[in-house]
Amino acid sequence: MRVLVDTNILISAILFPDTKVAQTLLYITKHHDVVLCDHNICEFREVIKRKKPDKLPDAEAFLEEFPYELVMASPCTQTMIRDAKDQPILNAAISAQVDIILTGDKDFLCLAIEHPRCMSVTDFVKHEGLNL
């Protein structure tokens, strides 16, 4: 299964490595294909630099060691999501044919689309039958 990991999940995993979010991300790297888009990576760096600049070296090391497929976000004239800045991420997920977008973003979670499915960490853990 191909899972696009949203920025908020990456940030949570870096800042809180002992949480269910981080454990879920680790599980995904072992059992599924992780997909990130260039927009997520830029946003990830910007947020870490702004909120926790001391964690920037850890964030960079994480990106270097973390196994993922990089896809390019593409702008689209049609808006399918409430927050327009999330549209390039959704476009990347659709064009990369991911199965799931793992996110904590309510704008993704309230989308009424069948593919890709947008899931919270809690929903993904239930979907996979995990006990984290």
C-alpha positions in Angstrom: 0.0 0.0 0.0 1.2 3.5 -0.8 0.8 6.0 2.0 1.4 9.8 1.6 2.4 11.1 5.0 1.2 14.7 5.6 3.4 17.4 7.1 1.7 17.4 10.5 2.5 13.7 11.0 6.1 14.2 10.1 6.4 17.1 12.6 4.7 15.2 15.4 7.0 12.2 14.8 10.1 14.4 15.0 9.1 16.4 18.0 7.5 13.5 19.9 9.4 10.3 19.0 7.7 8.2 21.8 4.1 8.7 20.6 1.6 6.6 18.7 2.2 8.9 15.7 5.9 8.1 15.6 5.3 4.4 16.1 2.7 4.4 13.3 5.2 6.1 11.0 7.8 3.5 11.8 5.3 0.7 11.1 4.4 2.2 7.8 8.1 2.4 6.7 8.4 -1.4 7.4 5.2 -2.6 5.9 4.1 -0.1 3.2 5.6 2.4 0.7 6.0 5.9 2.1 5.4 8.8 -0.2 6.2 12.4 0.4 5.7 15.4 -1.9 8.1 18.3 -2.3 5.5 20.6 -0.8 5.4 18.6 2.4 9.1 18.6 2.8 9.3 22.4 2.3 6.5 22.9 4.7 8.1 20.5 7.2 11.4 22.5 7.1 9.6 25.8 7.4 7.6 24.8 10.5 10.5 23.2 12.3 12.7 26.2 11.6 10.0 28.6 12.9 8.8 26.6 15.9 11.8 24.5 17.0 14.9 25.7 15.3 17.1 23.7 17.6 15.5 20.5 16.1 16.4 21.5 12.5 19.5 19.3 12.4 17.5 16.3 13.7 14.8 17.1 11.1 17.4 17.1 8.3 19.0 13.9 9.5 15.5 12.3 9.6 14.8 13.3 6.0 18.2 11.9 4.9 17.6 8.5 6.6 13.8 8.2 6.2 12.9 5.8 3.3 10.4 7.5 1.0 9.4 8.1 -2.6 9.5 11.8 -3.5 6.7 13.1 -5.8 6.2 16.6 -7.0 3.2 18.6 -6.0 1.4 20.2 -8.9 -0.9 23.2 -8.9 -4.4 22.7 -10.1 -7.1 25.1 -11.2 -9.8 23.0 -9.7 -10.0 23.2 -5.9 -11.2 20.0 -4.2 -10.1 20.9 -0.6 -11.2 23.7 1.7 -7.7 25.0 2.3 -6.2 25.9 -1.0 -2.6 25.5 0.2 -3.3 21.8 0.7 -4.5 21.3 -2.9 -0.9 20.7 -4.3 -0.5 17.9 -1.7 -3.8 16.3 -2.7 -2.8 16.6 -6.4 0.5 14.9 -5.6 -1.3 12.1 -3.8 -3.8 11.6 -6.7 -1.1 11.7 -9.4 1.2 9.3 -7.5 -1.8 7.0 -7.0 -1.4 6.7 -3.3 -3.9 4.6 -1.4 -4.0 6.6 1.8 -3.1 10.1 3.0 -2.1 9.9 6.6 -2.9 13.2 8.2 -4.2 15.1 11.2 -5.5 17.9 9.1 -9.3 18.3 9.3 -9.4 19.7 5.8 -8.1 16.4 4.4 -10.1 14.3 6.9 -13.5 15.8 5.9 -12.9 15.2 2.2 -15.6 13.1 0.5 -13.3 11.2 -1.9 -12.9 7.4 -2.1 -9.3 7.4 -3.5 -7.0 8.2 -1.9 -8.6 7.6 1.5 -7.7 10.3 4.1 -7.0 8.8 7.5 -6.0 9.9 10.9 -3.4 7.9 12.8 -6.1 6.5 15.0 -8.1 5.3 11.9 -5.0 3.9 10.3 -4.1 1.9 13.4 -7.6 0.5 13.5 -7.5 -0.2 9.7 -4.3 -2.1 10.1 -5.4 -4.0 13.3 -2.5 -2.7 15.2 -2.1 -2.5 19.0 0.1 0.6 19.6 
